[in-house]
Amino acid sequence: MRQNIVKIVALGTCLLTFGFSYSQKKVVLDNFFNNEKKADKETGEVKSWHYTWEDTTSSGFSLLGEIFTKQGAKISTLKTAPAKKDLKNANIYIIVDPDIDKEASEGKANLIDPATVKNLVEWVKKGGVLVLLSNDHGNSEFEHFNKLAGEFGIHFNDDSYNRVQGREFEQGAVNVPAGNEIFSAQKLYMKEVSSINVKAPAKPILSAEGKNIAAIVKFGKGTVFALGDPWCYNEYTDGKKLTADFTNYQGAEELAKWLLKQSK
């Protein structure tokens, strides 16, 4: 009897420990390679914007940040290139829409360099989850971003599909079939997307206009998710602009849960 009680207590301790570690998973968003800034209209203070946790306007990732925190994760921002010490305690690291020079705050974009590639490849091998979100032709840096993506069998093609005229939202539809590894069957909105070439170990998971636009990779103990558009920002997840048949908020929830599940 006493032995059984000890076993039950030990099991409960393990479950509590596991639950605690899950709730403390850290999601780090890059703010170095994507580093757009503008002056606040009221205060004049120059602030980061466009795909940041803090940006609550249409261009921000504040709703995506809330999705992660609701799952118990801790979100943060990295304003430098990722060194080994920065990645050591990160579970998920996101790079979205790397700047071209015209977007960079100082007129010169921070480019992904060989040290960054090496650090991220080693981190993924050890169990890190890397998210690479590009943009379409003319709106994102491709040459150096592809040096990182290419390590995982992924190449962003510097092109543009699902182009949308005005409010013809259906032109931006991405229909997810049943059986997708991440998303339930639904209709997502992804406007002006870069296509992706995929080779092993990567495999495609979404398409638009007959082109691969998203891929996943199991690499060492880790995982990479890549998509040719920053599709889950506030403008298309807040439910204010798109018609009700698009489910970007639901899709963002499903992606966040999947990413957290992949992290070690």
N, C-alpha and C positions, 0 to 999 in steps of 0.2 A: 504493500500500500504506500509506504513512505517512498519507496523507489519510484512508483508511478507519479507521485506528487512532484518529486524532484524533476522528472522528465517533463511534466506539464509546465512547470515553472521555467525550465530551460527553453522549451519551445516558445513560450510566451515572450521571453526575453529576446530570442532570435527574431520573432515577428516584429516586436517593437523597434529593435535595432534596424531591421530592414526598412520598415516604414519611415523611420527617421531619416535614414540615408536617402531614400527616394525623395522625400519632401525637401531635402537640402540640395537637390541637383541645381547646378549653376549654368545659366544660359547667358553667354557673353556675346554682345553685339558689337561688331567693328565700327569705329568712328574715326578711322585713320585713312583707309583706302577710300571709303565714302565719307567725305568731310565737307559737305556743302554748308555754308553759313550765310546768314542774312541778318540785317538789323531789325530788332523788335520795333514795331510800328509805334508803340506807346513810349517805350523807354529809350530807344535808340541803341540798346545793348546788342552787340553782335552775338548771335547764338547759332549752334548747330541746328539743322533742320533736314527734312527729307529722309525718311526711313530711320528715324531715331525713336527710342522709347518715349522720350519727353515730348515729342511733337504730337500734339493732340488735334492738329488740323488734318485736312484730307490727305496730306502728304506723309503723315507720320505712321509709326508702328505702335502707337500707344495701346490700341486694342489688342494687337498681337501680344504685347507685353502683359496685358491683363489676362489673356488666355493662359499664358505660361504660369503666372503667379497663382491663378485659380487652381492650377494643377499641383501647387505646392512648391514650384521651382522658384529660385531666386534669380532675378535678372540684373545685369550690370552692363556697363559700356567700357570698351577698351579704346583709348584715344592714341595708342601707339601701335607700331607693328608688333605682332604677337611673339614675344620671347618665350623661352621654355618656362620661365617662372610664371608668366601670365597664363599659360595653358595648363599648368600643373594641377590646378584645382577646378578647371572648367570641364563641364560635361558636354556642353554644346557650344560651338563657336560659329557665328553667322557673319558672312561677308555678303553685302548686297550692293549691286550697282556700283562697282568701282568707278571713281571719278575719271573723266577726261579733263584736260587742262582748262577748258572753258567753264567747268563746274567747280573747280578747286578754289578754295577761299583765297589762296595766295597766287592764283593764276598758274600754278604748277602742281599737277596731281601727284599724290604719293602712290608710287607703283609697287606692285608685289615683287619683291626681290628674291634672289636665291635662298637667303637665310630664312625668310618667311616660308618659302616652299618646303625647305628641309624641316623646319620646326613643326609645321602642320602635318606633313607626311608621317613623321615619327610619332606625333601625338595621336593621329588617327590609328596607326598601327597598334598603339597601346590601349585603344578603346574609346578614343574621342569621337564625337559626332560632329561632322563638318557640314554646314549648309552653305551652298553657293547659289546665289540668286543674281542672275545677270539682268540685262535690259536689252533693247533691240539696237539695231544699227544707228550710230550717231548719238546714242544716249548712254553709252557705257564703254569702259576700257576693255579691250579684248586680248591684246597680245600678251600682256603679263598675267592677266587672269587665267588665260589658257595654259600658261606654263604650270600653274598650280593644278587646274582641273585635269590637265593631261596626265598627271601622275596617277590618276584614278580611272583613266580610260574615257575621259569626257572632253569634248571640244565644243565650245560655243561658236556658232558660225557667223556672227557679225551680219545677220540679216534681219528680216522683219516679216512676221506672219500674224494672222488674225488682226489685220489692220481695220480700224473701226472709223466709219464716217459719222460724225456728229453723234446722235443718240441712237444709232442703229446697233444697239447692244448685242444683238444676236450674232453680229459679225465677230464678236470676241468670245463666243461660246466655246468651251472645252467640255465635251461630254465624256464623263467618266463611266466606263462600263462596269458592270458587276464583276467582282473578283479582283479588283485592284488591290495591291498590297497595302496601300495607305488609305485611300479614300473609298467611302461607300459610293454606290451609283448615284450620280448627281450631275448638275450642270454648273461648272465654274466659269468665271469671267477672267480671261487673261488677254489683255489688249497689247498688240504690237510686241510680239514675243520673238526672241532669238531661238532658232532651231538648234538642236544638239546632235553631233555625231557621237556614237557610242561604240566602244569596243570592250572586250572582256578586260577586267572583271565587271564592268558596268553593264547595266541593262535598262532599257527604256521602260517608262511606266505611264507616260501621257503623250498624246499626239494632238496636233492641230493642223488642218489642211494637209494631212498626209505626212507630216514631218514630226520627228521626235522632238519634244520640247522639255522633257523632264527625264531624269535618270536616277537610279540608286546604285550604290556600290557597297559591298561588304569587303573591307580591306583590313587585313590583319584582324584585330579584335574590334575594330571600329567600323563606322558607317559614314558614307557621304551621300547627301541628297543635293541634286542640282536641278535648277529650273531656269528657263530663259526669260524670266520676268519677275519683278518684285510684287507679285499679284495680291498679296494679303495685307496691303496697307489700308489705312482707315477709309479712304475714298470708296473702296470696294468691299469693305467688311462691315460698315456701319449701317447698312440697309437703307440709306437715304437716297442713293442715286440709281442703283440698279433695280430692275424689275424683280418681283418676289420669287421668280423661278430660278434665279441665280443664288447660289448657296456658299458664297466665299467665306462667310464667318464660320459656318459649319465645317467647311474644308480646312480652314486655318486651325480649328479645334482638333480635327482629326490628325492633321500634320503634327501639331505640337505634342499630342499624346503619343504618336508613333515615334517621334524623335526622342522623347523622354524614355520611352520603353527601350530604345536601342542603346542608350547610354549605360555604361558599366558603373 
